[in-house]
Amino acid sequence: MLNEKALVNDALSMINSSLTSYSNAIAQCTNAQLRSTLQQIRNSDEQFQWDLYKLAEQKGYYKPARPADTADIQQVKSDLGTF
């Protein structure tokens, strides 16, 4: 039987995969009504993902990577030719 942490992490993984699928479907959709419906579903799922992520973070189930420091960000920008 799965514990709460495993269930939350599994749900986050599934919703992230779904968001990718919605994005791909939206990008290829030629029917405006279907495209709009998919966008609404994606937006709702993005909000659910954010809420579940915040819950996982609060409970210590998910530890995000530490933020990149300014020098690393500048180096990547420089490497990519952006400003």
PDB file of N, CA, C and O in Angstrom:
ATOM      1  N   MET A   1       0.837  -1.175   0.000  1.00  0.00           N
ATOM      2  CA  MET A   1       0.000   0.000   0.000  1.00  0.00           C
ATOM      3  C   MET A   1       0.894   1.255   0.000  1.00  0.00           C
ATOM      4  O   MET A   1       1.882   1.315   0.731  1.00  0.00           O
ATOM      5  N   LEU A   2       0.545   2.234  -0.810  1.00  0.00           N
ATOM      6  CA  LEU A   2       1.343   3.460  -0.913  1.00  0.00           C
ATOM      7  C   LEU A   2       1.041   4.411   0.233  1.00  0.00           C
ATOM      8  O   LEU A   2      -0.102   4.521   0.679  1.00  0.00           O
ATOM      9  N   ASN A   3       2.071   5.094   0.703  1.00  0.00           N
ATOM     10  CA  ASN A   3       1.856   6.107   1.724  1.00  0.00           C
ATOM     11  C   ASN A   3       1.513   7.443   1.056  1.00  0.00           C
ATOM     12  O   ASN A   3       1.560   7.561  -0.168  1.00  0.00           O
ATOM     13  N   GLU A   4       1.174   8.431   1.858  1.00  0.00           N
ATOM     14  CA  GLU A   4       0.747   9.725   1.318  1.00  0.00           C
ATOM     15  C   GLU A   4       1.823  10.370   0.450  1.00  0.00           C
ATOM     16  O   GLU A   4       1.522  10.917  -0.611  1.00  0.00           O
ATOM     17  N   LYS A   5       3.070  10.308   0.897  1.00  0.00           N
ATOM     18  CA  LYS A   5       4.160  10.919   0.121  1.00  0.00           C
ATOM     19  C   LYS A   5       4.257  10.291  -1.260  1.00  0.00           C
ATOM     20  O   LYS A   5       4.392  11.007  -2.252  1.00  0.00           O
ATOM     21  N   ALA A   6       4.192   8.978  -1.343  1.00  0.00           N
ATOM     22  CA  ALA A   6       4.273   8.297  -2.640  1.00  0.00           C
ATOM     23  C   ALA A   6       3.084   8.655  -3.520  1.00  0.00           C
ATOM     24  O   ALA A   6       3.244   8.842  -4.726  1.00  0.00           O
ATOM     25  N   LEU A   7       1.901   8.751  -2.936  1.00  0.00           N
ATOM     26  CA  LEU A   7       0.710   9.112  -3.706  1.00  0.00           C
ATOM     27  C   LEU A   7       0.810  10.525  -4.266  1.00  0.00           C
ATOM     28  O   LEU A   7       0.472  10.767  -5.425  1.00  0.00           O
ATOM     29  N   VAL A   8       1.276  11.455  -3.438  1.00  0.00           N
ATOM     30  CA  VAL A   8       1.411  12.850  -3.878  1.00  0.00           C
ATOM     31  C   VAL A   8       2.452  12.947  -4.995  1.00  0.00           C
ATOM     32  O   VAL A   8       2.215  13.603  -6.009  1.00  0.00           O
ATOM     33  N   ASN A   9       3.585  12.305  -4.812  1.00  0.00           N
ATOM     34  CA  ASN A   9       4.632  12.351  -5.840  1.00  0.00           C
ATOM     35  C   ASN A   9       4.184  11.669  -7.125  1.00  0.00           C
ATOM     36  O   ASN A   9       4.521  12.129  -8.217  1.00  0.00           O
ATOM     37  N   ASP A  10       3.432  10.584  -7.013  1.00  0.00           N
ATOM     38  CA  ASP A  10       2.911   9.904  -8.196  1.00  0.00           C
ATOM     39  C   ASP A  10       1.911  10.804  -8.923  1.00  0.00           C
ATOM     40  O   ASP A  10       1.933  10.896 -10.151  1.00  0.00           O
ATOM     41  N   ALA A  11       1.035  11.466  -8.165  1.00  0.00           N
ATOM     42  CA  ALA A  11       0.064  12.377  -8.769  1.00  0.00           C
ATOM     43  C   ALA A  11       0.770  13.540  -9.465  1.00  0.00           C
ATOM     44  O   ALA A  11       0.367  13.943 -10.556  1.00  0.00           O
ATOM     45  N   LEU A  12       1.815  14.080  -8.846  1.00  0.00           N
ATOM     46  CA  LEU A  12       2.572  15.168  -9.481  1.00  0.00           C
ATOM     47  C   LEU A  12       3.210  14.700 -10.782  1.00  0.00           C
ATOM     48  O   LEU A  12       3.204  15.425 -11.777  1.00  0.00           O
ATOM     49  N   SER A  13       3.751  13.508 -10.776  1.00  0.00           N
ATOM     50  CA  SER A  13       4.369  12.969 -11.985  1.00  0.00           C
ATOM     51  C   SER A  13       3.338  12.798 -13.093  1.00  0.00           C
ATOM     52  O   SER A  13       3.600  13.133 -14.248  1.00  0.00           O
ATOM     53  N   MET A  14       2.178  12.283 -12.744  1.00  0.00           N
ATOM     54  CA  MET A  14       1.127  12.065 -13.750  1.00  0.00           C
ATOM     55  C   MET A  14       0.598  13.386 -14.301  1.00  0.00           C
ATOM     56  O   MET A  14       0.385  13.508 -15.507  1.00  0.00           O
ATOM     57  N   ILE A  15       0.384  14.371 -13.438  1.00  0.00           N
ATOM     58  CA  ILE A  15      -0.155  15.650 -13.912  1.00  0.00           C
ATOM     59  C   ILE A  15       0.873  16.360 -14.778  1.00  0.00           C
ATOM     60  O   ILE A  15       0.504  17.010 -15.756  1.00  0.00           O
ATOM     61  N   ASN A  16       2.142  16.252 -14.447  1.00  0.00           N
ATOM     62  CA  ASN A  16       3.181  16.861 -15.285  1.00  0.00           C
ATOM     63  C   ASN A  16       3.205  16.225 -16.669  1.00  0.00           C
ATOM     64  O   ASN A  16       3.376  16.918 -17.672  1.00  0.00           O
ATOM     65  N   SER A  17       3.037  14.927 -16.724  1.00  0.00           N
ATOM     66  CA  SER A  17       2.982  14.233 -18.009  1.00  0.00           C
ATOM     67  C   SER A  17       1.753  14.668 -18.804  1.00  0.00           C
ATOM     68  O   SER A  17       1.830  14.879 -20.014  1.00  0.00           O
ATOM     69  N   SER A  18       0.637  14.798 -18.124  1.00  0.00           N
ATOM     70  CA  SER A  18      -0.597  15.253 -18.784  1.00  0.00           C
ATOM     71  C   SER A  18      -0.446  16.659 -19.347  1.00  0.00           C
ATOM     72  O   SER A  18      -0.921  16.945 -20.446  1.00  0.00           O
ATOM     73  N   LEU A  19       0.212  17.536 -18.598  1.00  0.00           N
ATOM     74  CA  LEU A  19       0.409  18.909 -19.070  1.00  0.00           C
ATOM     75  C   LEU A  19       1.213  18.930 -20.363  1.00  0.00           C
ATOM     76  O   LEU A  19       0.924  19.717 -21.265  1.00  0.00           O
ATOM     77  N   THR A  20       2.211  18.077 -20.454  1.00  0.00           N
ATOM     78  CA  THR A  20       2.992  17.981 -21.688  1.00  0.00           C
ATOM     79  C   THR A  20       2.115  17.504 -22.844  1.00  0.00           C
ATOM     80  O   THR A  20       2.197  18.028 -23.956  1.00  0.00           O
ATOM     81  N   SER A  21       1.285  16.517 -22.573  1.00  0.00           N
ATOM     82  CA  SER A  21       0.394  15.995 -23.612  1.00  0.00           C
ATOM     83  C   SER A  21      -0.607  17.054 -24.070  1.00  0.00           C
ATOM     84  O   SER A  21      -0.863  17.192 -25.266  1.00  0.00           O
ATOM     85  N   TYR A  22      -1.170  17.797 -23.127  1.00  0.00           N
ATOM     86  CA  TYR A  22      -2.099  18.872 -23.501  1.00  0.00           C
ATOM     87  C   TYR A  22      -1.401  19.913 -24.370  1.00  0.00           C
ATOM     88  O   TYR A  22      -1.964  20.362 -25.368  1.00  0.00           O
ATOM     89  N   SER A  23      -0.203  20.293 -24.007  1.00  0.00           N
ATOM     90  CA  SER A  23       0.534  21.291 -24.794  1.00  0.00           C
ATOM     91  C   SER A  23       0.752  20.810 -26.221  1.00  0.00           C
ATOM     92  O   SER A  23       0.584  21.571 -27.174  1.00  0.00           O
ATOM     93  N   ASN A  24       1.128  19.545 -26.363  1.00  0.00           N
ATOM     94  CA  ASN A  24       1.326  18.986 -27.702  1.00  0.00           C
ATOM     95  C   ASN A  24       0.026  18.967 -28.496  1.00  0.00           C
ATOM     96  O   ASN A  24       0.012  19.316 -29.677  1.00  0.00           O
ATOM     97  N   ALA A  25      -1.060  18.564 -27.856  1.00  0.00           N
ATOM     98  CA  ALA A  25      -2.353  18.506 -28.542  1.00  0.00           C
ATOM     99  C   ALA A  25      -2.824  19.909 -28.943  1.00  0.00           C
ATOM    100  O   ALA A  25      -3.336  20.102 -30.046  1.00  0.00           O
ATOM    101  N   ILE A  26      -2.653  20.870 -28.060  1.00  0.00           N
ATOM    102  CA  ILE A  26      -3.063  22.249 -28.351  1.00  0.00           C
ATOM    103  C   ILE A  26      -2.274  22.798 -29.540  1.00  0.00           C
ATOM    104  O   ILE A  26      -2.838  23.446 -30.422  1.00  0.00           O
ATOM    105  N   ALA A  27      -0.986  22.536 -29.556  1.00  0.00           N
ATOM    106  CA  ALA A  27      -0.133  23.049 -30.636  1.00  0.00           C
ATOM    107  C   ALA A  27      -0.526  22.488 -31.999  1.00  0.00           C
ATOM    108  O   ALA A  27      -0.288  23.128 -33.023  1.00  0.00           O
ATOM    109  N   GLN A  28      -1.119  21.309 -32.020  1.00  0.00           N
ATOM    110  CA  GLN A  28      -1.453  20.663 -33.285  1.00  0.00           C
ATOM    111  C   GLN A  28      -2.942  20.733 -33.629  1.00  0.00           C
ATOM    112  O   GLN A  28      -3.362  20.241 -34.676  1.00  0.00           O
ATOM    113  N   CYS A  29      -3.727  21.337 -32.761  1.00  0.00           N
ATOM    114  CA  CYS A  29      -5.174  21.361 -32.938  1.00  0.00           C
ATOM    115  C   CYS A  29      -5.599  22.438 -33.945  1.00  0.00           C
ATOM    116  O   CYS A  29      -5.169  23.588 -33.852  1.00  0.00           O
ATOM    117  N   THR A  30      -6.435  22.057 -34.894  1.00  0.00           N
ATOM    118  CA  THR A  30      -6.935  23.021 -35.881  1.00  0.00           C
ATOM    119  C   THR A  30      -8.381  23.428 -35.616  1.00  0.00           C
ATOM    120  O   THR A  30      -8.871  24.386 -36.215  1.00  0.00           O
ATOM    121  N   ASN A  31      -9.066  22.718 -34.731  1.00  0.00           N
ATOM    122  CA  ASN A  31     -10.442  23.039 -34.380  1.00  0.00           C
ATOM    123  C   ASN A  31     -10.426  24.026 -33.214  1.00  0.00           C
ATOM    124  O   ASN A  31      -9.967  23.693 -32.122  1.00  0.00           O
ATOM    125  N   ALA A  32     -10.924  25.231 -33.444  1.00  0.00           N
ATOM    126  CA  ALA A  32     -10.847  26.299 -32.441  1.00  0.00           C
ATOM    127  C   ALA A  32     -11.573  25.933 -31.146  1.00  0.00           C
ATOM    128  O   ALA A  32     -11.086  26.233 -30.056  1.00  0.00           O
ATOM    129  N   GLN A  33     -12.728  25.292 -31.261  1.00  0.00           N
ATOM    130  CA  GLN A  33     -13.492  24.945 -30.066  1.00  0.00           C
ATOM    131  C   GLN A  33     -12.762  23.873 -29.244  1.00  0.00           C
ATOM    132  O   GLN A  33     -12.683  23.966 -28.019  1.00  0.00           O
ATOM    133  N   LEU A  34     -12.239  22.869 -29.926  1.00  0.00           N
ATOM    134  CA  LEU A  34     -11.474  21.834 -29.230  1.00  0.00           C
ATOM    135  C   LEU A  34     -10.217  22.426 -28.610  1.00  0.00           C
ATOM    136  O   LEU A  34      -9.870  22.098 -27.476  1.00  0.00           O
ATOM    137  N   ARG A  35      -9.538  23.291 -29.344  1.00  0.00           N
ATOM    138  CA  ARG A  35      -8.326  23.950 -28.826  1.00  0.00           C
ATOM    139  C   ARG A  35      -8.633  24.725 -27.554  1.00  0.00           C
ATOM    140  O   ARG A  35      -7.886  24.647 -26.578  1.00  0.00           O
ATOM    141  N   SER A  36      -9.726  25.468 -27.566  1.00  0.00           N
ATOM    142  CA  SER A  36     -10.125  26.243 -26.394  1.00  0.00           C
ATOM    143  C   SER A  36     -10.444  25.334 -25.208  1.00  0.00           C
ATOM    144  O   SER A  36     -10.064  25.626 -24.074  1.00  0.00           O
ATOM    145  N   THR A  37     -11.137  24.240 -25.474  1.00  0.00           N
ATOM    146  CA  THR A  37     -11.461  23.287 -24.406  1.00  0.00           C
ATOM    147  C   THR A  37     -10.195  22.683 -23.814  1.00  0.00           C
ATOM    148  O   THR A  37     -10.064  22.584 -22.594  1.00  0.00           O
ATOM    149  N   LEU A  38      -9.266  22.281 -24.669  1.00  0.00           N
ATOM    150  CA  LEU A  38      -8.004  21.724 -24.186  1.00  0.00           C
ATOM    151  C   LEU A  38      -7.213  22.746 -23.371  1.00  0.00           C
ATOM    152  O   LEU A  38      -6.581  22.393 -22.375  1.00  0.00           O
ATOM    153  N   GLN A  39      -7.248  24.007 -23.790  1.00  0.00           N
ATOM    154  CA  GLN A  39      -6.555  25.052 -23.043  1.00  0.00           C
ATOM    155  C   GLN A  39      -7.177  25.241 -21.661  1.00  0.00           C
ATOM    156  O   GLN A  39      -6.462  25.442 -20.680  1.00  0.00           O
ATOM    157  N   GLN A  40      -8.494  25.178 -21.584  1.00  0.00           N
ATOM    158  CA  GLN A  40      -9.171  25.310 -20.291  1.00  0.00           C
ATOM    159  C   GLN A  40      -8.816  24.149 -19.369  1.00  0.00           C
ATOM    160  O   GLN A  40      -8.558  24.344 -18.181  1.00  0.00           O
ATOM    161  N   ILE A  41      -8.804  22.941 -19.925  1.00  0.00           N
ATOM    162  CA  ILE A  41      -8.426  21.766 -19.126  1.00  0.00           C
ATOM    163  C   ILE A  41      -6.986  21.892 -18.660  1.00  0.00           C
ATOM    164  O   ILE A  41      -6.679  21.632 -17.496  1.00  0.00           O
ATOM    165  N   ARG A  42      -6.096  22.294 -19.574  1.00  0.00           N
ATOM    166  CA  ARG A  42      -4.684  22.471 -19.215  1.00  0.00           C
ATOM    167  C   ARG A  42      -4.529  23.510 -18.109  1.00  0.00           C
ATOM    168  O   ARG A  42      -3.782  23.292 -17.156  1.00  0.00           O
ATOM    169  N   ASN A  43      -5.225  24.635 -18.227  1.00  0.00           N
ATOM    170  CA  ASN A  43      -5.130  25.687 -17.220  1.00  0.00           C
ATOM    171  C   ASN A  43      -5.592  25.187 -15.851  1.00  0.00           C
ATOM    172  O   ASN A  43      -4.977  25.487 -14.828  1.00  0.00           O
ATOM    173  N   SER A  44      -6.671  24.430 -15.847  1.00  0.00           N
ATOM    174  CA  SER A  44      -7.176  23.857 -14.603  1.00  0.00           C
ATOM    175  C   SER A  44      -6.164  22.876 -14.009  1.00  0.00           C
ATOM    176  O   SER A  44      -5.913  22.883 -12.804  1.00  0.00           O
ATOM    177  N   ASP A  45      -5.593  22.044 -14.860  1.00  0.00           N
ATOM    178  CA  ASP A  45      -4.591  21.082 -14.396  1.00  0.00           C
ATOM    179  C   ASP A  45      -3.321  21.779 -13.905  1.00  0.00           C
ATOM    180  O   ASP A  45      -2.688  21.313 -12.958  1.00  0.00           O
ATOM    181  N   GLU A  46      -2.946  22.886 -14.540  1.00  0.00           N
ATOM    182  CA  GLU A  46      -1.775  23.639 -14.070  1.00  0.00           C
ATOM    183  C   GLU A  46      -2.020  24.182 -12.667  1.00  0.00           C
ATOM    184  O   GLU A  46      -1.122  24.160 -11.826  1.00  0.00           O
ATOM    185  N   GLN A  47      -3.224  24.667 -12.414  1.00  0.00           N
ATOM    186  CA  GLN A  47      -3.550  25.169 -11.081  1.00  0.00           C
ATOM    187  C   GLN A  47      -3.522  24.025 -10.062  1.00  0.00           C
ATOM    188  O   GLN A  47      -2.999  24.183  -8.959  1.00  0.00           O
ATOM    189  N   PHE A  48      -4.089  22.872 -10.439  1.00  0.00           N
ATOM    190  CA  PHE A  48      -4.068  21.710  -9.554  1.00  0.00           C
ATOM    191  C   PHE A  48      -2.629  21.273  -9.267  1.00  0.00           C
ATOM    192  O   PHE A  48      -2.284  20.949  -8.131  1.00  0.00           O
ATOM    193  N   GLN A  49      -1.796  21.269 -10.309  1.00  0.00           N
ATOM    194  CA  GLN A  49      -0.389  20.886 -10.137  1.00  0.00           C
ATOM    195  C   GLN A  49       0.298  21.835  -9.163  1.00  0.00           C
ATOM    196  O   GLN A  49       1.045  21.391  -8.290  1.00  0.00           O
ATOM    197  N   TRP A  50       0.056  23.128  -9.301  1.00  0.00           N
ATOM    198  CA  TRP A  50       0.671  24.119  -8.420  1.00  0.00           C
ATOM    199  C   TRP A  50       0.219  23.913  -6.977  1.00  0.00           C
ATOM    200  O   TRP A  50       1.036  23.942  -6.057  1.00  0.00           O
ATOM    201  N   ASP A  51      -1.071  23.705  -6.782  1.00  0.00           N
ATOM    202  CA  ASP A  51      -1.596  23.490  -5.427  1.00  0.00           C
ATOM    203  C   ASP A  51      -1.021  22.221  -4.809  1.00  0.00           C
ATOM    204  O   ASP A  51      -0.650  22.216  -3.636  1.00  0.00           O
ATOM    205  N   LEU A  52      -0.946  21.154  -5.586  1.00  0.00           N
ATOM    206  CA  LEU A  52      -0.394  19.899  -5.085  1.00  0.00           C
ATOM    207  C   LEU A  52       1.099  20.038  -4.808  1.00  0.00           C
ATOM    208  O   LEU A  52       1.599  19.501  -3.820  1.00  0.00           O
ATOM    209  N   TYR A  53       1.812  20.752  -5.669  1.00  0.00           N
ATOM    210  CA  TYR A  53       3.239  21.010  -5.443  1.00  0.00           C
ATOM    211  C   TYR A  53       3.449  21.755  -4.124  1.00  0.00           C
ATOM    212  O   TYR A  53       4.320  21.387  -3.336  1.00  0.00           O
ATOM    213  N   LYS A  54       2.657  22.798  -3.883  1.00  0.00           N
ATOM    214  CA  LYS A  54       2.804  23.572  -2.646  1.00  0.00           C
ATOM    215  C   LYS A  54       2.529  22.692  -1.422  1.00  0.00           C
ATOM    216  O   LYS A  54       3.214  22.815  -0.407  1.00  0.00           O
ATOM    217  N   LEU A  55       1.530  21.804  -1.513  1.00  0.00           N
ATOM    218  CA  LEU A  55       1.240  20.879  -0.425  1.00  0.00           C
ATOM    219  C   LEU A  55       2.430  19.947  -0.191  1.00  0.00           C
ATOM    220  O   LEU A  55       2.849  19.732   0.946  1.00  0.00           O
ATOM    221  N   ALA A  56       2.966  19.399  -1.281  1.00  0.00           N
ATOM    222  CA  ALA A  56       4.117  18.498  -1.173  1.00  0.00           C
ATOM    223  C   ALA A  56       5.318  19.216  -0.563  1.00  0.00           C
ATOM    224  O   ALA A  56       6.042  18.643   0.252  1.00  0.00           O
ATOM    225  N   GLU A  57       5.522  20.443  -0.953  1.00  0.00           N
ATOM    226  CA  GLU A  57       6.641  21.222  -0.411  1.00  0.00           C
ATOM    227  C   GLU A  57       6.444  21.492   1.086  1.00  0.00           C
ATOM    228  O   GLU A  57       7.381  21.356   1.872  1.00  0.00           O
ATOM    229  N   GLN A  58       5.238  21.870   1.469  1.00  0.00           N
ATOM    230  CA  GLN A  58       4.945  22.146   2.880  1.00  0.00           C
ATOM    231  C   GLN A  58       5.160  20.919   3.758  1.00  0.00           C
ATOM    232  O   GLN A  58       5.656  21.033   4.879  1.00  0.00           O
ATOM    233  N   LYS A  59       4.792  19.760   3.255  1.00  0.00           N
ATOM    234  CA  LYS A  59       4.904  18.524   4.028  1.00  0.00           C
ATOM    235  C   LYS A  59       6.304  17.914   3.945  1.00  0.00           C
ATOM    236  O   LYS A  59       6.586  16.909   4.597  1.00  0.00           O
ATOM    237  N   GLY A  60       7.172  18.521   3.144  1.00  0.00           N
ATOM    238  CA  GLY A  60       8.529  18.010   3.014  1.00  0.00           C
ATOM    239  C   GLY A  60       8.643  16.822   2.072  1.00  0.00           C
ATOM    240  O   GLY A  60       9.645  16.108   2.088  1.00  0.00           O
ATOM    241  N   TYR A  61       7.615  16.608   1.249  1.00  0.00           N
ATOM    242  CA  TYR A  61       7.628  15.507   0.300  1.00  0.00           C
ATOM    243  C   TYR A  61       8.437  15.833  -0.938  1.00  0.00           C
ATOM    244  O   TYR A  61       8.886  14.937  -1.653  1.00  0.00           O
ATOM    245  N   TYR A  62       8.618  17.101  -1.185  1.00  0.00           N
ATOM    246  CA  TYR A  62       9.313  17.538  -2.398  1.00  0.00           C
ATOM    247  C   TYR A  62      10.285  18.632  -2.025  1.00  0.00           C
ATOM    248  O   TYR A  62       9.912  19.621  -1.394  1.00  0.00           O
ATOM    249  N   LYS A  63      11.518  18.456  -2.410  1.00  0.00           N
ATOM    250  CA  LYS A  63      12.553  19.461  -2.154  1.00  0.00           C
ATOM    251  C   LYS A  63      13.049  19.971  -3.502  1.00  0.00           C
ATOM    252  O   LYS A  63      13.743  19.246  -4.215  1.00  0.00           O
ATOM    253  N   PRO A  64      12.705  21.208  -3.861  1.00  0.00           N
ATOM    254  CA  PRO A  64      13.171  21.743  -5.138  1.00  0.00           C
ATOM    255  C   PRO A  64      14.685  21.937  -5.119  1.00  0.00           C
ATOM    256  O   PRO A  64      15.299  22.084  -4.063  1.00  0.00           O
ATOM    257  N   ALA A  65      15.259  21.934  -6.299  1.00  0.00           N
ATOM    258  CA  ALA A  65      16.695  22.196  -6.418  1.00  0.00           C
ATOM    259  C   ALA A  65      16.977  23.610  -5.932  1.00  0.00           C
ATOM    260  O   ALA A  65      16.120  24.490  -6.021  1.00  0.00           O
ATOM    261  N   ARG A  66      18.157  23.817  -5.428  1.00  0.00           N
ATOM    262  CA  ARG A  66      18.491  25.163  -4.963  1.00  0.00           C
ATOM    263  C   ARG A  66      18.572  26.086  -6.177  1.00  0.00           C
ATOM    264  O   ARG A  66      18.975  25.661  -7.260  1.00  0.00           O
ATOM    265  N   PRO A  67      18.194  27.330  -5.997  1.00  0.00           N
ATOM    266  CA  PRO A  67      18.222  28.275  -7.122  1.00  0.00           C
ATOM    267  C   PRO A  67      19.647  28.485  -7.636  1.00  0.00           C
ATOM    268  O   PRO A  67      20.614  28.442  -6.875  1.00  0.00           O
ATOM    269  N   ALA A  68      19.748  28.710  -8.931  1.00  0.00           N
ATOM    270  CA  ALA A  68      21.048  29.004  -9.533  1.00  0.00           C
ATOM    271  C   ALA A  68      21.521  30.370  -9.045  1.00  0.00           C
ATOM    272  O   ALA A  68      20.714  31.272  -8.819  1.00  0.00           O
ATOM    273  N   ASP A  69      22.815  30.511  -8.887  1.00  0.00           N
ATOM    274  CA  ASP A  69      23.310  31.825  -8.471  1.00  0.00           C
ATOM    275  C   ASP A  69      23.422  32.742  -9.698  1.00  0.00           C
ATOM    276  O   ASP A  69      23.381  32.286 -10.841  1.00  0.00           O
ATOM    277  N   THR A  70      23.563  34.017  -9.435  1.00  0.00           N
ATOM    278  CA  THR A  70      23.568  35.035 -10.485  1.00  0.00           C
ATOM    279  C   THR A  70      24.670  34.804 -11.515  1.00  0.00           C
ATOM    280  O   THR A  70      24.449  35.008 -12.709  1.00  0.00           O
ATOM    281  N   ALA A  71      25.837  34.388 -11.076  1.00  0.00           N
ATOM    282  CA  ALA A  71      26.956  34.155 -12.006  1.00  0.00           C
ATOM    283  C   ALA A  71      26.624  33.029 -12.984  1.00  0.00           C
ATOM    284  O   ALA A  71      26.931  33.125 -14.173  1.00  0.00           O
ATOM    285  N   ASP A  72      25.996  31.962 -12.482  1.00  0.00           N
ATOM    286  CA  ASP A  72      25.616  30.856 -13.367  1.00  0.00           C
ATOM    287  C   ASP A  72      24.573  31.305 -14.389  1.00  0.00           C
ATOM    288  O   ASP A  72      24.652  30.939 -15.562  1.00  0.00           O
ATOM    289  N   ILE A  73      23.609  32.088 -13.951  1.00  0.00           N
ATOM    290  CA  ILE A  73      22.567  32.592 -14.856  1.00  0.00           C
ATOM    291  C   ILE A  73      23.190  33.461 -15.938  1.00  0.00           C
ATOM    292  O   ILE A  73      22.850  33.327 -17.114  1.00  0.00           O
ATOM    293  N   GLN A  74      24.092  34.342 -15.554  1.00  0.00           N
ATOM    294  CA  GLN A  74      24.756  35.216 -16.524  1.00  0.00           C
ATOM    295  C   GLN A  74      25.585  34.409 -17.518  1.00  0.00           C
ATOM    296  O   GLN A  74      25.632  34.734 -18.704  1.00  0.00           O
ATOM    297  N   GLN A  75      26.240  33.352 -17.028  1.00  0.00           N
ATOM    298  CA  GLN A  75      27.043  32.507 -17.903  1.00  0.00           C
ATOM    299  C   GLN A  75      26.172  31.823 -18.945  1.00  0.00           C
ATOM    300  O   GLN A  75      26.541  31.779 -20.118  1.00  0.00           O
ATOM    301  N   VAL A  76      25.038  31.295 -18.547  1.00  0.00           N
ATOM    302  CA  VAL A  76      24.127  30.634 -19.488  1.00  0.00           C
ATOM    303  C   VAL A  76      23.600  31.646 -20.500  1.00  0.00           C
ATOM    304  O   VAL A  76      23.535  31.353 -21.694  1.00  0.00           O
ATOM    305  N   LYS A  77      23.224  32.833 -20.031  1.00  0.00           N
ATOM    306  CA  LYS A  77      22.756  33.877 -20.945  1.00  0.00           C
ATOM    307  C   LYS A  77      23.835  34.225 -21.960  1.00  0.00           C
ATOM    308  O   LYS A  77      23.553  34.386 -23.147  1.00  0.00           O
ATOM    309  N   SER A  78      25.053  34.339 -21.492  1.00  0.00           N
ATOM    310  CA  SER A  78      26.165  34.658 -22.366  1.00  0.00           C
ATOM    311  C   SER A  78      26.399  33.538 -23.397  1.00  0.00           C
ATOM    312  O   SER A  78      26.618  33.798 -24.580  1.00  0.00           O
ATOM    313  N   ASP A  79      26.347  32.299 -22.917  1.00  0.00           N
ATOM    314  CA  ASP A  79      26.539  31.147 -23.807  1.00  0.00           C
ATOM    315  C   ASP A  79      25.470  31.073 -24.878  1.00  0.00           C
ATOM    316  O   ASP A  79      25.740  30.656 -26.004  1.00  0.00           O
ATOM    317  N   LEU A  80      24.245  31.478 -24.529  1.00  0.00           N
ATOM    318  CA  LEU A  80      23.133  31.417 -25.479  1.00  0.00           C
ATOM    319  C   LEU A  80      23.001  32.672 -26.332  1.00  0.00           C
ATOM    320  O   LEU A  80      22.185  32.725 -27.253  1.00  0.00           O
ATOM    321  N   GLY A  81      23.803  33.675 -26.019  1.00  0.00           N
ATOM    322  CA  GLY A  81      23.774  34.911 -26.792  1.00  0.00           C
ATOM    323  C   GLY A  81      22.581  35.800 -26.479  1.00  0.00           C
ATOM    324  O   GLY A  81      22.176  36.623 -27.301  1.00  0.00           O
ATOM    325  N   THR A  82      22.015  35.628 -25.272  1.00  0.00           N
ATOM    326  CA  THR A  82      20.902  36.472 -24.854  1.00  0.00           C
ATOM    327  C   THR A  82      21.418  37.536 -23.895  1.00  0.00           C
ATOM    328  O   THR A  82      22.551  37.471 -23.420  1.00  0.00           O
ATOM    329  N   PHE A  83      20.588  38.487 -23.631  1.00  0.00           N
ATOM    330  CA  PHE A  83      21.003  39.574 -22.727  1.00  0.00           C
ATOM    331  C   PHE A  83      20.269  39.544 -21.442  1.00  0.00           C
ATOM    332  O   PHE A  83      20.502  40.390 -20.578  1.00  0.00           O
TER     333      PHE A  83
END
